[in-house]
Amino acid sequence: MGAGWVAGVTRARALRTRCLGADGAGQVAASRELDDALRYLAATPYRHEVTPGATLAEAQRAVSATLLWHLRVLAGWQPATGAHAVRALAAGFEISNTEHRLRELLAGPREPGTERLHPPPHRLGALAVAWTRLARTRSPSELRTALAASAWGDPGGDSPAAVATGMRVSAAVRLASAVPDAARWAAARLALLVGREVFVVGRRLPDVSARRAARLLGPRAVGAGTYADFRQALPAAAGWLLADVGEAADLWRAEAHWWDAVERDGRELLRRAGFGPHPVVGAVALLSADAWRTRGALELATRGGGAGDWPGEVFGAPG
């Protein structure tokens, strides 16, 4: 195995220490006020981005920024294959940037003094797919054109819903192809997305996104007219997530189940012997799950905290 993988895997395994862990997140969740939670985080791996007096949105974004920084560092230690895997796993950051950019384009010029309401885009560095070009777009139609000319592909529309759904579908399909260890996560997450869009929101997928989704979920599932038929038609790689979700209205329950599976699988991948992509993918999974849990814990702290509510109140509630 090349020296690049040795260095990359060594870095990946070292990043285990950058996780807050369930116990640490529980301490955040038990905080009676957000400021108490922020003071706790000031002595954790999230300390570099979290600042006193932050709002909930700012604190959650700071947690995400810490995750992104770790992923950028991790990618920098990888050979080309490993860096490509990290980039595919980090696609959500570029999606977030693009959603914010589209909202800016639709909102028009900002009012003076509202800078705090409009945080700067995530700094993607080498994890960017097409962000440099997307950031320069000046209209929704131009943004759609830029997406269509990139690895993201045409989202099928320039509305916020079409762009958000199209990019997430594209990200799932690319992830399943580029990172075999994450194919199960990608397919299940896509099933959750399609189920919510079609059977909860009641919004039909743009044709181009439906065709992409069918590559992972199959045409029968994507074309299903009822949630029951959709769930029955899903392939095993995706259907496991919805096995216990009998009604579309309960799909929100699958979110925590998905993250539990990602964390569990990630821990197993990170434990594998040898040098290759498996521990790298595992490290990204653990870091991402930890950040998700920490963001949820911060939300609970804003409600007055309480260890007795952890983790069910945050991870068992929609929204």
ZADO-678212 format. One line per field, with one value per residue (C-alpha): residue number from 1; residue in one letter; y, x, z. Coordinates in nm, 2 decimals. Example, Ala and Ser with C-alpha at 12.3 -4.5 7.8 and 13.67 -1.06 7.14 Angstrom:
BEGIN
n: c(1;2) .
res: c(a;s) .
c2: c(-0.45;-0.11) .
c1: c(1.23;1.37) .
c3: c(0.78;0.71) .
END
This chain:
BEGIN
n: c(1;2;3;4;5;6;7;8;9;10;11;12;13;14;15;16;17;18;19;20;21;22;23;24;25;26;27;28;29;30;31;32;33;34;35;36;37;38;39;40;41;42;43;44;45;46;47;48;49;50;51;52;53;54;55;56;57;58;59;60;61;62;63;64;65;66;67;68;69;70;71;72;73;74;75;76;77;78;79;80;81;82;83;84;85;86;87;88;89;90;91;92;93;94;95;96;97;98;99;100;101;102;103;104;105;106;107;108;109;110;111;112;113;114;115;116;117;118;119;120;121;122;123;124;125;126;127;128;129;130;131;132;133;134;135;136;137;138;139;140;141;142;143;144;145;146;147;148;149;150;151;152;153;154;155;156;157;158;159;160;161;162;163;164;165;166;167;168;169;170;171;172;173;174;175;176;177;178;179;180;181;182;183;184;185;186;187;188;189;190;191;192;193;194;195;196;197;198;199;200;201;202;203;204;205;206;207;208;209;210;211;212;213;214;215;216;217;218;219;220;221;222;223;224;225;226;227;228;229;230;231;232;233;234;235;236;237;238;239;240;241;242;243;244;245;246;247;248;249;250;251;252;253;254;255;256;257;258;259;260;261;262;263;264;265;266;267;268;269;270;271;272;273;274;275;276;277;278;279;280;281;282;283;284;285;286;287;288;289;290;291;292;293;294;295;296;297;298;299;300;301;302;303;304;305;306;307;308;309;310;311;312;313;314;315;316;317;318;319) .
res: c(m;g;a;g;w;v;a;g;v;t;r;a;r;a;l;r;t;r;c;l;g;a;d;g;a;g;q;v;a;a;s;r;e;l;d;d;a;l;r;y;l;a;a;t;p;y;r;h;e;v;t;p;g;a;t;l;a;e;a;q;r;a;v;s;a;t;l;l;w;h;l;r;v;l;a;g;w;q;p;a;t;g;a;h;a;v;r;a;l;a;a;g;f;e;i;s;n;t;e;h;r;l;r;e;l;l;a;g;p;r;e;p;g;t;e;r;l;h;p;p;p;h;r;l;g;a;l;a;v;a;w;t;r;l;a;r;t;r;s;p;s;e;l;r;t;a;l;a;a;s;a;w;g;d;p;g;g;d;s;p;a;a;v;a;t;g;m;r;v;s;a;a;v;r;l;a;s;a;v;p;d;a;a;r;w;a;a;a;r;l;a;l;l;v;g;r;e;v;f;v;v;g;r;r;l;p;d;v;s;a;r;r;a;a;r;l;l;g;p;r;a;v;g;a;g;t;y;a;d;f;r;q;a;l;p;a;a;a;g;w;l;l;a;d;v;g;e;a;a;d;l;w;r;a;e;a;h;w;w;d;a;v;e;r;d;g;r;e;l;l;r;r;a;g;f;g;p;h;p;v;v;g;a;v;a;l;l;s;a;d;a;w;r;t;r;g;a;l;e;l;a;t;r;g;g;g;a;g;d;w;p;g;e;v;f;g;a;p;g) .
c2: c(0.00;0.34;0.60;0.82;0.56;0.51;0.88;0.92;0.63;0.74;1.08;0.93;0.71;1.01;1.21;0.98;1.21;1.50;1.36;1.48;1.15;1.06;1.14;1.48;1.56;1.45;1.72;1.98;1.86;1.88;2.25;2.48;2.76;2.79;2.99;2.70;2.47;2.70;2.72;2.34;2.32;2.58;2.29;2.04;1.97;2.22;2.51;2.68;2.78;2.81;3.16;3.29;3.47;3.29;3.23;2.87;2.90;3.04;2.77;2.49;2.64;2.66;2.29;2.23;2.45;2.24;1.92;2.08;2.18;1.82;1.69;1.93;1.84;1.47;1.50;1.68;1.37;1.13;0.99;1.09;0.81;0.89;1.26;1.19;0.98;1.25;1.50;1.28;1.24;1.61;1.71;1.85;2.15;2.26;2.19;2.42;2.69;2.67;2.68;3.00;3.15;3.08;3.24;3.55;3.57;3.55;3.80;4.07;4.33;4.29;4.55;4.73;4.59;4.24;4.08;3.85;3.70;3.61;3.40;3.36;3.04;2.74;2.74;2.42;2.44;2.12;1.96;2.19;2.03;2.34;2.60;2.86;2.88;2.86;3.14;3.38;3.32;3.62;3.47;3.14;3.04;3.10;2.90;2.61;2.64;2.62;2.31;2.15;2.20;2.05;1.71;1.80;1.79;1.97;1.97;2.00;2.35;2.67;2.69;2.63;2.30;2.17;2.27;2.13;1.80;1.77;1.83;1.58;1.31;1.37;1.36;1.02;0.87;0.99;0.88;0.52;0.50;0.66;0.52;0.16;0.16;0.43;0.29;0.16;0.50;0.68;0.45;0.47;0.85;0.88;0.67;0.89;1.20;1.07;0.94;1.28;1.48;1.26;1.12;1.39;1.72;1.60;1.73;1.54;1.50;1.67;1.42;1.44;1.38;1.10;0.93;0.97;0.84;0.54;0.44;0.36;0.29;0.13;0.27;0.09;0.26;0.60;0.56;0.43;0.60;0.51;0.51;0.14;0.05;0.27;0.10;-0.25;-0.17;-0.04;-0.25;-0.41;-0.15;0.13;-0.05;-0.14;0.22;0.22;-0.13;-0.02;0.30;0.19;0.53;0.82;1.06;0.87;0.91;1.16;0.88;0.73;1.02;0.91;0.55;0.65;0.83;0.54;0.31;0.55;0.58;0.21;0.12;0.40;0.26;-0.08;0.06;0.26;-0.06;-0.25;-0.34;-0.23;0.09;0.18;0.38;0.19;0.37;0.71;0.66;0.54;0.86;1.08;0.89;0.92;1.29;1.36;1.17;1.34;1.69;1.60;1.48;1.79;2.02;1.84;1.87;2.25;2.27;2.09;2.33;2.62;2.46;2.44;2.12;1.82;1.50;1.30;1.41;1.30;1.18;1.12;1.47;1.60;1.29;1.17;1.49;1.61;1.93) .
c1: c(0.00;0.13;0.27;-0.04;-0.28;-0.05;-0.06;-0.43;-0.54;-0.32;-0.48;-0.83;-0.78;-0.64;-0.96;-1.15;-1.04;-1.21;-1.56;-1.76;-1.93;-2.27;-2.18;-2.04;-2.34;-2.56;-2.39;-2.46;-2.83;-2.86;-2.75;-3.03;-2.94;-2.76;-2.48;-2.41;-2.39;-2.15;-1.93;-1.91;-1.83;-1.55;-1.35;-1.42;-1.30;-1.56;-1.40;-1.23;-1.55;-1.80;-1.81;-1.98;-2.31;-2.38;-2.74;-2.86;-2.82;-2.47;-2.37;-2.50;-2.33;-2.00;-2.03;-2.08;-1.78;-1.56;-1.67;-1.59;-1.24;-1.17;-1.29;-1.07;-0.77;-0.85;-0.88;-0.55;-0.37;-0.53;-0.42;-0.65;-0.89;-0.93;-0.97;-1.24;-1.43;-1.41;-1.54;-1.83;-1.92;-1.89;-2.14;-2.39;-2.17;-2.18;-2.56;-2.60;-2.39;-2.59;-2.93;-2.81;-2.69;-3.03;-3.21;-2.98;-3.06;-3.43;-3.42;-3.23;-3.00;-2.95;-3.07;-2.78;-2.71;-2.84;-2.49;-2.54;-2.85;-2.65;-2.34;-2.07;-2.06;-1.88;-1.51;-1.49;-1.14;-1.05;-1.39;-1.57;-1.73;-1.85;-1.89;-1.65;-1.87;-2.20;-2.10;-2.06;-2.41;-2.64;-2.98;-3.17;-3.16;-2.79;-2.74;-2.94;-2.73;-2.41;-2.53;-2.63;-2.27;-2.11;-2.10;-2.42;-2.62;-2.94;-3.18;-3.48;-3.58;-3.45;-3.69;-3.54;-3.73;-3.60;-3.25;-3.24;-3.39;-3.20;-2.86;-2.94;-3.05;-2.73;-2.51;-2.67;-2.61;-2.25;-2.18;-2.31;-2.09;-1.78;-1.77;-1.89;-1.86;-2.13;-2.36;-2.60;-2.62;-2.67;-2.95;-3.14;-3.10;-3.23;-3.53;-3.60;-3.57;-3.80;-4.05;-4.08;-4.10;-4.36;-4.57;-4.54;-4.49;-4.69;-4.44;-4.36;-3.99;-3.86;-3.83;-3.45;-3.42;-3.67;-3.45;-3.14;-3.32;-3.43;-3.07;-3.05;-3.41;-3.54;-3.81;-4.09;-4.02;-3.97;-4.29;-4.50;-4.84;-4.87;-4.63;-4.71;-4.61;-4.30;-4.18;-4.25;-4.06;-3.74;-3.43;-3.28;-3.00;-3.25;-3.55;-3.39;-3.43;-3.81;-3.88;-4.05;-4.20;-4.55;-4.69;-4.54;-4.63;-4.38;-4.09;-3.93;-3.85;-3.61;-3.37;-3.22;-3.22;-3.02;-2.76;-2.74;-2.66;-2.40;-2.22;-2.23;-2.10;-1.84;-1.70;-1.67;-1.49;-1.25;-1.16;-1.06;-0.70;-0.47;-0.45;-0.71;-1.03;-1.24;-1.10;-1.12;-1.49;-1.54;-1.38;-1.60;-1.90;-1.81;-1.73;-2.05;-2.27;-2.10;-2.17;-2.53;-2.58;-2.41;-2.63;-2.94;-2.80;-2.77;-3.13;-3.24;-3.03;-3.22;-3.54;-3.41;-3.22;-3.28;-3.08;-3.40;-3.51;-3.19;-3.17;-3.54;-3.67;-3.43;-3.38;-3.73;-3.90;-3.96;-3.81) .
c3: c(0.00;-0.09;0.15;0.07;0.22;0.52;0.60;0.51;0.73;1.02;1.01;0.98;1.29;1.48;1.42;1.65;1.93;1.77;1.84;2.14;2.18;2.31;2.67;2.58;2.37;2.66;2.87;2.61;2.60;2.97;2.98;3.11;2.87;2.54;2.70;2.94;2.64;2.46;2.77;2.78;2.41;2.46;2.62;2.35;1.99;1.87;2.06;1.77;1.59;1.88;2.03;2.35;2.29;1.97;1.87;1.82;1.44;1.48;1.72;1.50;1.20;1.40;1.47;1.10;1.03;1.26;1.08;0.75;0.87;0.98;0.65;0.46;0.66;0.62;0.24;0.23;0.37;0.12;-0.21;-0.50;-0.44;-0.08;-0.14;-0.40;-0.14;0.12;-0.14;-0.22;0.15;0.21;-0.07;0.17;0.24;-0.13;-0.14;0.16;0.00;-0.32;-0.14;0.04;-0.29;-0.45;-0.16;-0.20;-0.57;-0.50;-0.22;-0.40;-0.24;0.14;0.39;0.57;0.91;0.84;0.79;1.09;0.93;0.62;0.72;0.46;0.26;0.39;0.28;0.08;-0.05;-0.24;-0.14;-0.38;-0.69;-0.87;-0.60;-0.75;-1.06;-0.87;-0.63;-0.93;-1.07;-1.08;-1.14;-1.06;-1.43;-1.45;-1.13;-1.29;-1.61;-1.40;-1.22;-1.55;-1.68;-1.37;-1.21;-1.03;-1.35;-1.43;-1.13;-1.35;-1.25;-1.09;-0.79;-0.44;-0.42;-0.75;-0.68;-0.33;-0.44;-0.76;-0.59;-0.31;-0.56;-0.76;-0.45;-0.34;-0.68;-0.71;-0.35;-0.42;-0.73;-0.59;-0.24;-0.22;0.16;0.17;-0.10;0.16;0.33;0.00;-0.11;0.22;0.24;-0.11;-0.02;0.27;0.05;-0.22;0.04;0.21;-0.12;-0.28;0.00;0.27;0.09;-0.21;-0.46;-0.78;-0.85;-1.17;-1.44;-1.45;-1.08;-1.10;-1.36;-1.15;-0.83;-1.03;-1.07;-0.70;-0.60;-0.92;-1.15;-0.97;-0.64;-0.80;-1.00;-0.71;-0.66;-0.29;0.00;0.06;-0.30;-0.28;0.04;-0.11;-0.43;-0.27;-0.31;0.00;0.00;0.06;0.21;0.54;0.66;0.61;0.72;1.04;0.90;0.80;0.73;0.53;0.82;1.03;0.80;1.04;1.27;1.01;1.04;1.37;1.26;0.95;1.16;1.41;1.12;0.97;1.31;1.37;1.02;1.05;1.37;1.21;0.90;1.12;1.31;0.99;0.97;0.69;0.48;0.23;0.19;0.46;0.77;0.59;0.51;0.87;1.01;0.80;0.92;1.28;1.26;1.07;1.31;1.60;1.45;1.38;1.74;1.88;1.67;1.81;2.17;2.12;2.02;2.33;2.54;2.40;2.53;2.88;2.86;3.08;3.07;3.11;2.76;2.60;2.33;2.25;2.25;1.99;1.78;1.81;1.70;1.35;1.21) .
END
